[in-house]
Amino acid sequence: MSSSLDLLEKLERVIHELAEESARTPIIVEGRNDREALRKLGIGGEVFVVNGHHTIFEMCEEISRKHKRVIVLTDWDRKGGQICHSLLQGFQSNGVKVDEYVRATLSSLSAGEIKDVESLPNLIERLRSKRR
């Protein structure tokens, strides 16, 4: 039980830091469900979705016109890793600093529990219900 409480506290801390950072730095996610999951977690700010109408490189170019730093929060499965790598290349070639810390941290914390951004609200709610 204490391990799920520890996990909940760590996840809530990461989400809180992400919410604060999102006021200054846009977040890049894979799909609309991921953006909605972040909204459910109280994360405002700009959230861009990769699988829209642009290629990844076009998206990186467009975002780099307004921002010099982004947070990449793709899923931590194989496909998410590939998308993250493409985003990293696209942003770096446009002089944008990429923050992958949140993605790496969430992947590490939730190993064995979930593998994608859209599952975060349910995981946190499940952990909170165990606490009650």
C-alpha positions as a Markdown table, in Angstrom:
| # | Residue | x | y | z |
|---|---|---|---|---|
| 1 | Met | 0.0 | 0.0 | 0.0 |
| 2 | Ser | 2.8 | 2.5 | 0.8 |
| 3 | Ser | 4.3 | 1.9 | -2.6 |
| 4 | Ser | 1.1 | 3.0 | -4.3 |
| 5 | Leu | 1.0 | 6.0 | -2.0 |
| 6 | Asp | 4.6 | 6.8 | -2.9 |
| 7 | Leu | 3.8 | 6.4 | -6.6 |
| 8 | Leu | 0.8 | 8.7 | -6.3 |
| 9 | Glu | 2.8 | 11.4 | -4.5 |
| 10 | Lys | 5.6 | 11.2 | -7.1 |
| 11 | Leu | 3.1 | 11.3 | -10.0 |
| 12 | Glu | 1.2 | 14.3 | -8.5 |
| 13 | Arg | 4.5 | 16.1 | -8.0 |
| 14 | Val | 5.5 | 15.6 | -11.7 |
| 15 | Ile | 2.0 | 16.7 | -12.9 |
| 16 | His | 2.1 | 19.8 | -10.6 |
| 17 | Glu | 5.6 | 20.8 | -12.1 |
| 18 | Leu | 4.3 | 20.1 | -15.6 |
| 19 | Ala | 1.2 | 22.3 | -14.9 |
| 20 | Glu | 3.5 | 25.2 | -13.8 |
| 21 | Glu | 5.9 | 24.8 | -16.7 |
| 22 | Ser | 3.1 | 24.6 | -19.2 |
| 23 | Ala | 2.3 | 28.3 | -18.5 |
| 24 | Arg | 5.6 | 29.2 | -20.2 |
| 25 | Thr | 6.4 | 26.2 | -22.4 |
| 26 | Pro | 4.3 | 24.4 | -24.9 |
| 27 | Ile | 3.8 | 20.6 | -24.6 |
| 28 | Ile | 3.8 | 18.3 | -27.6 |
| 29 | Val | 1.6 | 15.1 | -27.4 |
| 30 | Glu | 0.7 | 12.4 | -29.9 |
| 31 | Gly | -3.1 | 12.8 | -30.1 |
| 32 | Arg | -6.2 | 14.6 | -29.0 |
| 33 | Asn | -6.9 | 12.1 | -26.2 |
| 34 | Asp | -3.5 | 12.9 | -24.7 |
| 35 | Arg | -4.3 | 16.6 | -24.8 |
| 36 | Glu | -7.7 | 15.9 | -23.1 |
| 37 | Ala | -5.9 | 13.8 | -20.4 |
| 38 | Leu | -3.6 | 16.7 | -19.6 |
| 39 | Arg | -6.6 | 19.0 | -19.3 |
| 40 | Lys | -8.3 | 16.6 | -16.9 |
| 41 | Leu | -5.1 | 16.7 | -14.8 |
| 42 | Gly | -5.3 | 20.5 | -14.7 |
| 43 | Ile | -2.6 | 21.3 | -17.2 |
| 44 | Gly | -3.4 | 24.5 | -19.2 |
| 45 | Gly | -1.1 | 26.2 | -21.6 |
| 46 | Glu | -0.5 | 25.3 | -25.2 |
| 47 | Val | -0.7 | 21.6 | -26.0 |
| 48 | Phe | 0.2 | 20.7 | -29.6 |
| 49 | Val | -0.9 | 17.4 | -31.2 |
| 50 | Val | 1.5 | 15.6 | -33.5 |
| 51 | Asn | -1.0 | 13.6 | -35.6 |
| 52 | Gly | -2.7 | 16.6 | -37.1 |
| 53 | His | -2.4 | 17.9 | -40.6 |
| 54 | His | 1.3 | 18.7 | -40.6 |
| 55 | Thr | 4.4 | 16.5 | -41.0 |
| 56 | Ile | 6.4 | 16.4 | -37.8 |
| 57 | Phe | 9.1 | 18.6 | -39.4 |
| 58 | Glu | 6.5 | 21.2 | -40.5 |
| 59 | Met | 5.1 | 21.3 | -37.0 |
| 60 | Cys | 8.5 | 21.8 | -35.5 |
| 61 | Glu | 9.2 | 24.7 | -37.9 |
| 62 | Glu | 5.9 | 26.3 | -37.1 |
| 63 | Ile | 6.3 | 26.0 | -33.3 |
| 64 | Ser | 9.9 | 27.2 | -33.5 |
| 65 | Arg | 8.8 | 30.5 | -34.9 |
| 66 | Lys | 7.2 | 31.3 | -31.5 |
| 67 | His | 9.0 | 29.1 | -29.0 |
| 68 | Lys | 12.6 | 28.3 | -28.1 |
| 69 | Arg | 11.8 | 25.5 | -25.7 |
| 70 | Val | 9.2 | 22.7 | -25.8 |
| 71 | Ile | 8.2 | 19.7 | -23.6 |
| 72 | Val | 7.8 | 16.5 | -25.6 |
| 73 | Leu | 5.4 | 14.2 | -23.9 |
| 74 | Thr | 4.8 | 11.3 | -26.3 |
| 75 | Asp | 3.7 | 7.9 | -25.1 |
| 76 | Trp | 6.5 | 5.7 | -23.7 |
| 77 | Asp | 5.8 | 2.8 | -26.0 |
| 78 | Arg | 7.9 | 2.0 | -29.2 |
| 79 | Lys | 5.8 | 4.3 | -31.4 |
| 80 | Gly | 6.0 | 7.1 | -28.9 |
| 81 | Gly | 9.8 | 6.7 | -28.7 |
| 82 | Gln | 10.0 | 7.0 | -32.5 |
| 83 | Ile | 7.8 | 10.1 | -32.6 |
| 84 | Cys | 9.9 | 11.6 | -29.7 |
| 85 | His | 13.1 | 11.0 | -31.7 |
| 86 | Ser | 11.7 | 12.6 | -34.8 |
| 87 | Leu | 10.5 | 15.6 | -32.7 |
| 88 | Leu | 13.9 | 15.9 | -31.1 |
| 89 | Gln | 15.6 | 16.0 | -34.5 |
| 90 | Gly | 13.1 | 18.5 | -35.9 |
| 91 | Phe | 13.2 | 20.9 | -33.0 |
| 92 | Gln | 17.0 | 20.7 | -32.6 |
| 93 | Ser | 17.5 | 21.5 | -36.3 |
| 94 | Asn | 15.3 | 24.6 | -35.7 |
| 95 | Gly | 17.3 | 25.7 | -32.6 |
| 96 | Val | 14.6 | 24.7 | -30.1 |
| 97 | Lys | 15.6 | 23.1 | -26.7 |
| 98 | Val | 13.6 | 19.9 | -26.1 |
| 99 | Asp | 12.7 | 18.9 | -22.5 |
| 100 | Glu | 12.2 | 15.1 | -22.3 |
| 101 | Tyr | 12.4 | 15.0 | -18.5 |
| 102 | Val | 8.7 | 14.6 | -17.8 |
| 103 | Arg | 8.3 | 11.8 | -20.4 |
| 104 | Ala | 11.2 | 9.9 | -19.0 |
| 105 | Thr | 10.0 | 10.4 | -15.4 |
| 106 | Leu | 6.5 | 9.3 | -16.1 |
| 107 | Ser | 7.8 | 6.3 | -18.1 |
| 108 | Ser | 9.9 | 5.3 | -15.1 |
| 109 | Leu | 7.3 | 5.9 | -12.5 |
| 110 | Ser | 4.5 | 4.1 | -14.3 |
| 111 | Ala | 6.4 | 1.1 | -15.6 |
| 112 | Gly | 4.2 | -1.9 | -15.5 |
| 113 | Glu | 1.1 | 0.3 | -14.9 |
| 114 | Ile | 0.5 | 2.3 | -18.1 |
| 115 | Lys | 2.4 | 3.2 | -21.3 |
| 116 | Asp | 0.6 | 6.3 | -22.5 |
| 117 | Val | -0.4 | 9.8 | -21.6 |
| 118 | Glu | -4.1 | 9.3 | -22.0 |
| 119 | Ser | -4.1 | 6.7 | -19.2 |
| 120 | Leu | -2.6 | 9.1 | -16.6 |
| 121 | Pro | -5.9 | 10.4 | -15.2 |
| 122 | Asn | -7.3 | 6.9 | -14.7 |
| 123 | Leu | -4.0 | 5.7 | -13.0 |
| 124 | Ile | -4.0 | 8.7 | -10.7 |
| 125 | Glu | -7.7 | 8.2 | -9.8 |
| 126 | Arg | -7.1 | 4.5 | -9.2 |
| 127 | Leu | -4.2 | 5.3 | -6.8 |
| 128 | Arg | -6.2 | 8.0 | -5.1 |
| 129 | Ser | -9.1 | 5.6 | -4.5 |
| 130 | Lys | -6.7 | 3.2 | -2.8 |
| 131 | Arg | -5.6 | 6.0 | -0.5 |
| 132 | Arg | -9.2 | 6.6 | 0.7 |
